[in-house]
Amino acid sequence: MKRLPIFIFLVLPAFPQIKEGSLGIAYFTNEKIVMVGDSRITLGGLQFDDQCKVAAPGGNIVFVTAGAASFISPLRSSVPSWDNLDEAHVAYKKIIARYSTPAGHLLDIANSFAESLRLKWTEAANHYRAQVEEGAPDGGLTRALFGGRDSSGRLQLVDVFIAFQASNVNDPVSAQVGYVQDCPSNFCSFGNGAIAVEFIKQTTPRAAQEAKTWRPSPDVAPKDVDIERTMRLVELTIKLDDRKTVGGPIDAVQLSRGGDLRWYRRKANCPAE
């Protein structure tokens, strides 16, 4: 009964609603890609801790997103609603239908995802410009990372950035897609990632102290230490961020160079593939 008013609010909004996600982190080496995300989203001034930000389309690639996680269209609007994870799966299936394999086509998947979001955000901006502009206070709408393998089995990471440019009246939404060549200390973070970057780069005394003292719990297997270390960056952000925009359960998935994909943490409401 307590969730009923929220349910009505989400399904039948009087105005478009944008779910704002908060933090995504990838750990990227030649041997593995770990994708980690929190669960908190902000919607209409309310916060919920059940958002799926990490995905593994087809069980073959890994994905994490932050920023505007989804768009909820008003009742009887001609503009469709969408969710970033759904769009990632659609892009994956589209490229698989064309090439039969994701290997060597990670950039194609990311480009398909980016173009779909660019068109959707453009349509939304044409109808609800004020709301879209409000959802991109620093110009950024959506950020996402795709991880996968090339045709020879080497791991790749592709970055997607969807931006809103208020000064561009006719074509306000842009998409940038490109391979990630390097991540500082093997970590790439985005969204509300300032605290994560502080601890990755050890730019403060508390970060330096953390680097000296943190150890995974004794029951963590050696193969999972990198996952635990990546999750720790989210935990620190949850603990130390005064804005409280990061929170909820942490999801984590790993793709190895050999192609094995393994969920380490996953909320029950989030699909395995």
PyMOL commands that set and color helices and strands:
alter all, ss='L'
color gray80, all
select helices_A, chain A and resi 4-11+57-59+84-99+106-127+129-134+184-186+194-201+205-213+222-240
alter helices_A, ss='H'
color red, helices_A
select strands_A, chain A and resi 17-20+23-28+32-37+41-43+46-48+54-55+62-72+82-83+140-149+155-164+173-179+187-191+251-256+261-265
alter strands_A, ss='S'
color yellow, strands_A
deselect
rebuild
show_as cartoon
